[in-house]
Amino acid sequence: QVQLVESGGDLVQAGGSLRLSCVASGRISATDVMAWYRQAPGKQRELVAGFTRSGRPVYADSVKGRFTISRNSANNMTHLQMNSLKPEDTAIYLCSRDAYWGRGTQVTVSS
């Protein structure tokens, strides 16, 4: 089993910044792939940012240039730095690690 715990979600004004964190524990492997998804009310879950198996970061077009994903050397923690936030970024942000999911952290951006 793998446990994922997200943190850092908050209410912020448009143009502001937040930094999300996800800590993984349990039966984790250095080769696991971690990513951030988000789900807004009434919308499908979508990939925000993640790493390929080769370690290359990938981003949704809607967040390119504003969000940055990072991870520590042990690959048990990932962060999502979110700048220039927009109201349309409002969603629950979920961390994933291969087939496992965290419970999410709420990000609300007010206009």
C-alpha positions in Angstrom: 0.0 0.0 0.0 1.0 3.6 -0.7 -0.3 6.6 1.2 -0.4 10.0 -0.3 -1.1 13.2 1.7 -1.5 16.5 0.1 -1.3 19.9 1.7 -1.1 23.6 0.9 -4.5 24.3 -0.6 -6.1 27.6 0.4 -8.3 30.5 -0.7 -6.3 33.0 -2.6 -7.0 36.0 -4.8 -6.5 35.9 -8.5 -2.9 36.6 -9.4 -1.7 35.0 -6.1 0.5 32.0 -5.6 0.3 28.7 -3.7 2.6 25.8 -3.2 1.1 22.4 -2.8 3.0 19.4 -1.4 2.4 15.7 -1.5 4.2 13.2 0.7 4.2 9.5 -0.1 4.8 6.7 2.3 4.4 3.0 2.4 5.6 0.6 -0.3 7.1 3.2 -2.6 9.7 2.8 -5.3 12.2 5.4 -6.6 10.8 4.7 -10.1 7.2 5.5 -9.3 5.7 8.3 -11.3 4.1 11.1 -9.4 1.7 13.7 -10.8 -0.9 16.3 -9.9 -4.4 16.2 -11.1 -7.4 18.5 -10.4 -11.1 18.2 -10.4 -13.5 21.1 -10.5 -17.2 20.7 -9.7 -19.0 19.2 -12.6 -15.8 18.6 -14.6 -13.7 15.6 -15.3 -10.5 15.1 -13.5 -7.6 16.4 -15.5 -3.8 16.1 -15.4 -2.2 19.4 -14.3 1.5 18.4 -14.1 3.6 15.2 -13.7 6.8 13.5 -14.5 7.4 10.9 -17.3 9.2 7.7 -16.3 12.4 9.4 -17.7 11.9 12.2 -15.3 10.8 14.9 -17.7 8.1 17.2 -16.4 4.9 17.6 -18.4 2.2 20.2 -18.0 -1.3 20.9 -19.1 -1.4 23.7 -21.7 -3.6 25.7 -19.3 -0.9 25.9 -16.7 2.3 26.1 -18.7 4.4 29.0 -17.6 2.5 29.4 -14.4 2.9 26.1 -12.6 6.1 24.2 -11.8 6.3 20.6 -10.5 9.3 19.4 -8.5 10.3 16.5 -6.5 12.9 15.6 -3.9 15.8 13.3 -4.6 14.2 10.4 -2.8 11.2 10.7 -5.0 8.8 10.5 -2.0 7.7 14.1 -2.1 6.5 16.3 -4.9 5.5 20.0 -4.9 3.4 22.1 -7.2 4.3 25.8 -7.3 1.3 27.7 -8.7 1.8 31.3 -9.7 -0.5 33.8 -11.4 -3.5 31.9 -10.2 -6.8 32.3 -12.0 -10.4 31.7 -10.9 -10.5 28.8 -13.4 -7.8 27.1 -11.4 -10.3 26.5 -8.6 -10.5 22.8 -7.9 -9.5 19.9 -5.7 -5.9 19.1 -6.4 -5.0 15.5 -6.1 -1.6 13.8 -6.0 -1.1 10.5 -7.7 1.7 7.9 -7.6 1.2 5.2 -10.2 -2.2 3.7 -9.3 -2.6 5.4 -5.9 -4.3 8.7 -5.1 -4.4 11.1 -2.3 -7.6 12.7 -0.9 -6.8 16.1 -2.4 -6.4 19.6 -1.2 -8.9 22.4 -2.1 -7.6 25.4 -4.0 -10.0 28.3 -4.4 -9.1 31.4 -6.4 -11.3 34.4 -6.0 -11.7 37.0 -8.7 
